[in-house]
């Protein structure tokens, strides 16, 4: 009888340890909705580039895009004619943190930081647009012209 009990306890402990690691159970990607607002009204058909250390994605607002999770901020750069927005959205650690600390003694935390799986962005990114050419004043890098060969 003790061996059945010890096997059950061992199985429960192993299962609990696996719960802590977001890399095993959470995706390394997240779908986010990007909305753009100007003067308290939603504006559509604004081109936005989202980027972090895991990649770069394009979406036209309002629109949904799937990005790779990261511990680094997600940079949002939206522009159209005379309106623009530039923002950095911080990823927040999700509930897997406590499982990692308790059940894996921090090892899962290290893995989750590498993959980004233990971090989430807000599901809706509301970007407030500005009028004029002030993107450089807020820290946005200047828009680079595309080489003619990459247009076609």
Backbone torsions as a table, in degrees:
resi	resn	phi	psi	omega
1	UNK	NA	-41.6	179.2
2	UNK	-61.0	-32.6	-178.5
3	UNK	-68.5	-35.5	176.7
4	UNK	-65.6	-40.1	179.6
5	UNK	-67.2	-42.4	-179.9
6	UNK	-68.8	-35.6	176.4
7	UNK	-65.3	-41.4	179.0
8	UNK	-65.3	-42.2	178.7
9	UNK	-64.5	-41.1	178.6
10	UNK	-64.0	-42.9	179.0
11	UNK	-63.5	-41.1	178.8
12	UNK	-65.4	-39.9	178.5
13	UNK	-64.7	-42.4	178.1
14	UNK	-63.6	-43.3	179.0
15	UNK	-63.0	-41.7	178.8
16	UNK	-64.1	-37.8	179.4
17	UNK	-65.2	-37.9	179.6
18	UNK	-69.4	-28.9	179.5
19	UNK	-61.2	-31.9	-175.9
20	UNK	-69.2	-26.8	-172.1
21	UNK	-91.4	107.8	-179.3
22	UNK	-64.9	-28.0	-179.6
23	UNK	-59.3	-33.9	-179.9
24	UNK	-78.3	-31.5	-171.1
25	UNK	-116.6	-23.2	179.6
26	UNK	-101.7	154.0	178.1
27	UNK	-78.0	153.9	173.4
28	UNK	-89.8	6.0	177.3
29	UNK	-122.5	155.7	178.2
30	UNK	-144.6	137.7	176.0
31	UNK	-90.2	129.6	178.3
32	UNK	-126.7	147.0	175.7
33	UNK	-98.2	127.0	178.9
34	UNK	-106.5	123.4	176.8
35	UNK	-121.2	143.9	177.5
36	UNK	-118.0	138.2	-175.4
37	UNK	-129.8	137.1	175.1
38	UNK	-135.7	127.6	-179.3
39	UNK	51.8	45.5	176.3
40	UNK	65.6	20.5	176.7
41	UNK	-131.8	141.6	179.2
42	UNK	-68.7	136.4	178.6
43	UNK	-118.6	134.2	-179.3
44	UNK	-107.2	171.0	177.1
45	UNK	65.2	35.8	174.5
46	UNK	-101.2	127.6	178.4
47	UNK	-79.9	130.9	-178.9
48	UNK	-129.4	138.5	173.5
49	UNK	-111.9	126.0	177.3
50	UNK	-109.8	137.2	-179.3
51	UNK	-150.9	151.2	170.5
52	UNK	-149.9	-169.2	-178.1
53	UNK	-71.3	-4.1	179.6
54	UNK	-101.3	-10.7	179.2
55	UNK	159.0	-170.9	-177.6
56	UNK	-139.7	136.6	-176.7
57	UNK	-135.8	148.2	180.0
58	UNK	-116.3	139.9	176.3
59	UNK	-147.9	147.5	172.7
60	UNK	-103.0	127.3	-174.6
61	UNK	-81.9	151.3	-12.9
62	UNK	-73.1	137.0	-178.8
63	UNK	-161.3	161.8	-178.7
64	UNK	-109.7	139.6	179.9
65	UNK	-141.6	146.8	176.9
66	UNK	-100.6	123.4	-178.7
67	UNK	-115.7	158.4	173.5
68	UNK	-84.2	133.4	-179.2
69	UNK	-69.9	152.8	179.7
70	UNK	-157.1	160.9	172.5
71	UNK	-81.0	-14.3	179.9
72	UNK	-84.1	155.7	179.5
73	UNK	-63.8	150.8	173.9
74	UNK	-92.6	120.2	179.5
75	UNK	-88.8	129.4	179.5
76	UNK	-117.2	119.8	-178.7
77	UNK	-125.9	108.7	-177.6
78	UNK	-117.1	137.2	-178.9
79	UNK	-151.4	145.1	169.5
80	UNK	-163.1	121.9	179.1
81	UNK	46.3	-108.3	-174.6
82	UNK	-102.4	13.2	176.7
83	UNK	-120.2	149.0	-177.4
84	UNK	-155.6	162.4	172.8
85	UNK	-153.3	144.1	177.1
86	UNK	-141.5	122.7	-177.1
87	UNK	-147.7	158.6	174.1
88	UNK	-123.4	125.3	-177.8
89	UNK	-107.6	121.7	-179.9
90	UNK	-79.3	135.8	172.8
91	UNK	-80.6	141.8	179.6
92	UNK	-112.8	144.6	179.9
93	UNK	-68.9	135.4	-178.6
94	UNK	-89.8	-171.2	-173.1
95	UNK	-66.1	-12.0	-179.5
96	UNK	-65.0	-17.6	-177.8
97	UNK	-54.5	-48.0	-175.1
98	UNK	-69.6	-36.7	175.8
99	UNK	-64.0	-39.3	177.9
100	UNK	-62.9	-43.6	-177.3
101	UNK	-69.8	-45.5	-174.7
102	UNK	-75.9	-49.7	-169.7
103	UNK	-92.6	-28.3	-178.4
104	UNK	-111.3	8.3	179.3
105	UNK	54.1	34.1	175.6
106	UNK	92.9	-12.5	-178.4
107	UNK	-64.7	-40.5	178.3
108	UNK	-64.4	-31.9	178.6
109	UNK	-62.1	-42.1	179.7
110	UNK	-64.0	-44.7	179.7
111	UNK	-64.4	-44.7	-178.6
112	UNK	-63.9	-33.2	176.5
113	UNK	-67.1	-34.0	179.5
114	UNK	-70.8	-39.4	-176.6
115	UNK	-91.0	-19.9	-176.2
116	UNK	82.8	-3.8	-175.6
117	UNK	-62.5	-29.3	-178.4
118	UNK	-84.5	11.2	-176.3
119	UNK	-127.9	141.9	-178.6
120	UNK	-127.5	148.6	171.6
121	UNK	-98.4	162.1	171.5
122	UNK	-60.2	145.5	-177.7
123	UNK	-71.3	-24.1	176.9
124	UNK	-123.9	126.0	177.4
125	UNK	-106.9	109.8	177.7
126	UNK	-98.8	114.9	-175.1
127	UNK	-104.5	125.3	-179.1
128	UNK	-91.4	119.8	-178.0
129	UNK	-82.5	153.3	175.4
130	UNK	-119.6	154.1	174.8
131	UNK	-94.5	150.0	173.6
132	UNK	94.9	-171.1	-174.7
133	UNK	-101.4	41.9	-174.6
134	UNK	-94.1	14.4	-176.5
135	UNK	-60.0	-40.3	-178.9
136	UNK	-66.9	-30.8	-179.4
137	UNK	-67.4	-28.4	-179.9
138	UNK	-93.1	5.3	177.5
139	UNK	99.8	1.9	179.0
140	UNK	-74.0	138.5	176.7
141	UNK	-68.0	150.2	179.4
142	UNK	-64.0	144.7	180.0
143	UNK	-70.1	125.6	-178.3
144	UNK	-89.4	132.2	175.8
145	UNK	-67.9	144.5	179.4
146	UNK	-81.2	139.3	175.0
147	UNK	-62.9	146.0	-177.1
148	UNK	-57.7	-33.0	-178.2
149	UNK	-68.9	-23.8	-178.5
150	UNK	-90.5	-5.2	179.8
151	UNK	-77.1	-34.6	-175.6
152	UNK	-104.2	NA	NA
